[in-house]
Amino acid sequence: MWIFRELANMARTSYEVQLLFLTSIIGLALFFERMWFYARNRVSLDRLSERLLHLMANGDLDEIRRIAYERKTPFHRVLRVFVENFDLSEDLLMGLVDAEILRQRERMTKYLTGLATIAAVSPLLGLYGTVTGLIEAFHQIAVTGAGGPEVIGRGISIALLTTMFGLFIAIPTLIVHNYFSRKAGEIAAKTDATIRELLIISYKAQVRKS
């Protein structure tokens, strides 16, 4: 496609385009890192929560403890804190659980600030490249006194490519950032809800005494 050929040619002399290529590489690296993180920590929370609630209703705390140590996902780490401190008072127990949920949420949102920064900066870099390109084009016309629709049109077209490239980077990066942010929020919310349900059922099943 001629647009990408032009961008590749511009990258040889335009530091704005070089910066945009660099931001796109960083954005891709952060995207694949987060994809790898969530792939390694994938778990069916609805199914697992249902199983845990059933076990707690039957008073099978040992099996819940075994499940907590099966994996090292954010959910399992929070569950581990819950079973390790199960004998504490309710306030202390939930305080530790809440702290661990915050800690795991931080793990799940790691590098998302970088993605948000790239989504915000890329269009600005593109606009900066367009402005400097237009200034250069009109400066050459003023200095040489030569120029026509073809010359001006091509100069403006090339300058606007940087804005297009910046948007091309920013739009998918913003989508990816919002997706991972929402996913982290959902996992944290479901984890908190499951732990609280486990606590309530533990009282009903007489696993914990009031």
Contacts in CASP RR format, 6 or more apart in sequence:
PFRMAT RR
TARGET T0000
AUTHOR 0000-0000-0000
METHOD contacts of the structure
MODEL  1
MWIFRELANMARTSYEVQLLFLTSIIGLALFFERMWFYARNRVSLDRLSE
RLLHLMANGDLDEIRRIAYERKTPFHRVLRVFVENFDLSEDLLMGLVDAE
ILRQRERMTKYLTGLATIAAVSPLLGLYGTVTGLIEAFHQIAVTGAGGPE
VIGRGISIALLTTMFGLFIAIPTLIVHNYFSRKAGEIAAKTDATIRELLI
ISYKAQVRKS
3 161 0 8 1.000
3 164 0 8 1.000
6 158 0 8 1.000
6 161 0 8 1.000
7 17 0 8 1.000
7 161 0 8 1.000
7 165 0 8 1.000
10 17 0 8 1.000
10 158 0 8 1.000
10 161 0 8 1.000
10 162 0 8 1.000
11 17 0 8 1.000
11 18 0 8 1.000
11 21 0 8 1.000
14 129 0 8 1.000
14 162 0 8 1.000
16 125 0 8 1.000
16 126 0 8 1.000
16 128 0 8 1.000
16 129 0 8 1.000
16 132 0 8 1.000
16 162 0 8 1.000
17 129 0 8 1.000
17 162 0 8 1.000
17 165 0 8 1.000
19 125 0 8 1.000
20 122 0 8 1.000
20 125 0 8 1.000
20 126 0 8 1.000
20 162 0 8 1.000
20 165 0 8 1.000
20 166 0 8 1.000
20 169 0 8 1.000
23 118 0 8 1.000
23 121 0 8 1.000
23 122 0 8 1.000
23 125 0 8 1.000
23 169 0 8 1.000
24 122 0 8 1.000
24 169 0 8 1.000
26 114 0 8 1.000
26 118 0 8 1.000
27 114 0 8 1.000
27 115 0 8 1.000
27 118 0 8 1.000
27 169 0 8 1.000
27 173 0 8 1.000
30 111 0 8 1.000
30 114 0 8 1.000
30 115 0 8 1.000
30 118 0 8 1.000
31 115 0 8 1.000
31 173 0 8 1.000
31 176 0 8 1.000
33 111 0 8 1.000
34 110 0 8 1.000
34 111 0 8 1.000
34 112 0 8 1.000
34 115 0 8 1.000
34 176 0 8 1.000
34 180 0 8 1.000
37 108 0 8 1.000
37 110 0 8 1.000
38 108 0 8 1.000
38 180 0 8 1.000
38 183 0 8 1.000
41 71 0 8 1.000
41 72 0 8 1.000
41 73 0 8 1.000
41 74 0 8 1.000
42 73 0 8 1.000
43 71 0 8 1.000
43 73 0 8 1.000
43 75 0 8 1.000
43 76 0 8 1.000
45 75 0 8 1.000
45 187 0 8 1.000
45 190 0 8 1.000
45 191 0 8 1.000
45 194 0 8 1.000
46 190 0 8 1.000
48 67 0 8 1.000
48 75 0 8 1.000
49 190 0 8 1.000
49 193 0 8 1.000
49 194 0 8 1.000
49 197 0 8 1.000
51 67 0 8 1.000
52 64 0 8 1.000
52 67 0 8 1.000
52 79 0 8 1.000
52 194 0 8 1.000
52 198 0 8 1.000
53 194 0 8 1.000
53 197 0 8 1.000
53 198 0 8 1.000
53 201 0 8 1.000
55 61 0 8 1.000
55 63 0 8 1.000
55 64 0 8 1.000
55 67 0 8 1.000
56 64 0 8 1.000
56 198 0 8 1.000
56 201 0 8 1.000
56 202 0 8 1.000
56 205 0 8 1.000
56 207 0 8 1.000
57 201 0 8 1.000
57 204 0 8 1.000
57 205 0 8 1.000
58 205 0 8 1.000
59 202 0 8 1.000
59 205 0 8 1.000
59 207 0 8 1.000
61 83 0 8 1.000
61 86 0 8 1.000
61 207 0 8 1.000
64 79 0 8 1.000
64 83 0 8 1.000
64 198 0 8 1.000
65 83 0 8 1.000
67 76 0 8 1.000
67 79 0 8 1.000
68 76 0 8 1.000
68 79 0 8 1.000
68 80 0 8 1.000
68 82 0 8 1.000
68 83 0 8 1.000
69 76 0 8 1.000
69 80 0 8 1.000
70 76 0 8 1.000
74 104 0 8 1.000
74 105 0 8 1.000
74 107 0 8 1.000
74 108 0 8 1.000
74 187 0 8 1.000
74 188 0 8 1.000
74 191 0 8 1.000
75 104 0 8 1.000
75 187 0 8 1.000
75 190 0 8 1.000
75 191 0 8 1.000
75 194 0 8 1.000
77 100 0 8 1.000
77 104 0 8 1.000
78 97 0 8 1.000
78 100 0 8 1.000
78 101 0 8 1.000
78 104 0 8 1.000
78 191 0 8 1.000
78 195 0 8 1.000
79 195 0 8 1.000
81 96 0 8 1.000
81 97 0 8 1.000
81 100 0 8 1.000
82 93 0 8 1.000
82 97 0 8 1.000
82 195 0 8 1.000
82 198 0 8 1.000
82 199 0 8 1.000
85 92 0 8 1.000
85 93 0 8 1.000
85 96 0 8 1.000
86 93 0 8 1.000
86 202 0 8 1.000
86 208 0 8 1.000
88 96 0 8 1.000
90 199 0 8 1.000
93 199 0 8 1.000
94 195 0 8 1.000
94 196 0 8 1.000
94 199 0 8 1.000
97 192 0 8 1.000
97 195 0 8 1.000
98 192 0 8 1.000
101 188 0 8 1.000
101 191 0 8 1.000
101 192 0 8 1.000
104 188 0 8 1.000
104 191 0 8 1.000
105 184 0 8 1.000
105 185 0 8 1.000
105 188 0 8 1.000
108 180 0 8 1.000
108 183 0 8 1.000
108 184 0 8 1.000
108 185 0 8 1.000
108 187 0 8 1.000
108 188 0 8 1.000
109 180 0 8 1.000
109 181 0 8 1.000
109 184 0 8 1.000
112 177 0 8 1.000
112 180 0 8 1.000
112 181 0 8 1.000
112 184 0 8 1.000
115 173 0 8 1.000
115 176 0 8 1.000
115 177 0 8 1.000
115 180 0 8 1.000
116 174 0 8 1.000
116 177 0 8 1.000
118 169 0 8 1.000
118 170 0 8 1.000
118 173 0 8 1.000
119 170 0 8 1.000
119 171 0 8 1.000
119 173 0 8 1.000
119 174 0 8 1.000
119 177 0 8 1.000
120 170 0 8 1.000
122 166 0 8 1.000
122 167 0 8 1.000
122 169 0 8 1.000
122 170 0 8 1.000
122 173 0 8 1.000
123 163 0 8 1.000
123 166 0 8 1.000
123 167 0 8 1.000
123 170 0 8 1.000
125 162 0 8 1.000
125 166 0 8 1.000
126 162 0 8 1.000
126 163 0 8 1.000
126 165 0 8 1.000
126 166 0 8 1.000
126 167 0 8 1.000
127 162 0 8 1.000
127 163 0 8 1.000
128 162 0 8 1.000
129 159 0 8 1.000
129 162 0 8 1.000
129 163 0 8 1.000
130 159 0 8 1.000
130 160 0 8 1.000
130 162 0 8 1.000
130 163 0 8 1.000
131 159 0 8 1.000
132 159 0 8 1.000
133 155 0 8 1.000
133 158 0 8 1.000
133 159 0 8 1.000
133 162 0 8 1.000
134 155 0 8 1.000
134 156 0 8 1.000
134 159 0 8 1.000
137 152 0 8 1.000
137 155 0 8 1.000
137 156 0 8 1.000
137 159 0 8 1.000
141 147 0 8 1.000
141 151 0 8 1.000
141 152 0 8 1.000
199 208 0 8 1.000
201 207 0 8 1.000
202 208 0 8 1.000
203 210 0 8 1.000
END
